[in-house]
């Protein structure tokens, strides 16, 4: 079971919750930490929600063959991460309700979602913009 640390998150953002729920279901993800980003703000005609997700991938061990002193064959056990940010991007891109990130590089995935919200009994609604960034938690 994936550990989720959400004490630094106010719980705002439907898409952020969708991402956290999906990351919890991945066996390669050991821990997920969600935090509010300082860029969040609210005005009369729009709400801007910014959240950051940090993921810690589990380790897998691999046995490799090597030569010691150039001629003695030995087996070495090496611990490697089970997934990278690029692997996570491929998994999330293949998920229908998440899709490809709007921006990605070697250390981050970024999603930007916008929707128009019209509460009942109001003539004007507001625009809800949600920015979510996913980083690898370096351990």
Secondary structure in CASP SS format (residue, H / E / C, confidence):
PFRMAT SS
TARGET T0000
AUTHOR 0000-0000-0000
METHOD secondary structure of the structure
MODEL  1
X C 1.00
X C 1.00
X E 1.00
X E 1.00
X E 1.00
X E 1.00
X E 1.00
X E 1.00
X C 1.00
X C 1.00
X C 1.00
X C 1.00
X C 1.00
X H 1.00
X H 1.00
X H 1.00
X H 1.00
X H 1.00
X H 1.00
X H 1.00
X H 1.00
X H 1.00
X H 1.00
X H 1.00
X H 1.00
X C 1.00
X C 1.00
X C 1.00
X E 1.00
X E 1.00
X E 1.00
X E 1.00
X E 1.00
X E 1.00
X E 1.00
X E 1.00
X C 1.00
X C 1.00
X C 1.00
X C 1.00
X E 1.00
X E 1.00
X C 1.00
X C 1.00
X C 1.00
X E 1.00
X E 1.00
X E 1.00
X E 1.00
X E 1.00
X E 1.00
X E 1.00
X E 1.00
X E 1.00
X E 1.00
X E 1.00
X E 1.00
X C 1.00
X E 1.00
X E 1.00
X E 1.00
X E 1.00
X E 1.00
X E 1.00
X E 1.00
X E 1.00
X E 1.00
X E 1.00
X C 1.00
X C 1.00
X C 1.00
X E 1.00
X E 1.00
X E 1.00
X E 1.00
X E 1.00
X E 1.00
X E 1.00
X E 1.00
X E 1.00
X E 1.00
X C 1.00
X C 1.00
X C 1.00
X H 1.00
X H 1.00
X H 1.00
X H 1.00
X H 1.00
X H 1.00
X H 1.00
X H 1.00
X H 1.00
X C 1.00
X C 1.00
X C 1.00
X C 1.00
X C 1.00
X C 1.00
X C 1.00
X C 1.00
X C 1.00
X E 1.00
X E 1.00
X C 1.00
X C 1.00
X C 1.00
X E 1.00
X E 1.00
X E 1.00
X E 1.00
X E 1.00
X E 1.00
X E 1.00
X E 1.00
X E 1.00
X E 1.00
X C 1.00
X C 1.00
X C 1.00
X C 1.00
X C 1.00
X C 1.00
X C 1.00
X C 1.00
X E 1.00
X E 1.00
X E 1.00
X E 1.00
X E 1.00
X E 1.00
X E 1.00
X E 1.00
X E 1.00
X E 1.00
X E 1.00
X C 1.00
X C 1.00
X C 1.00
END
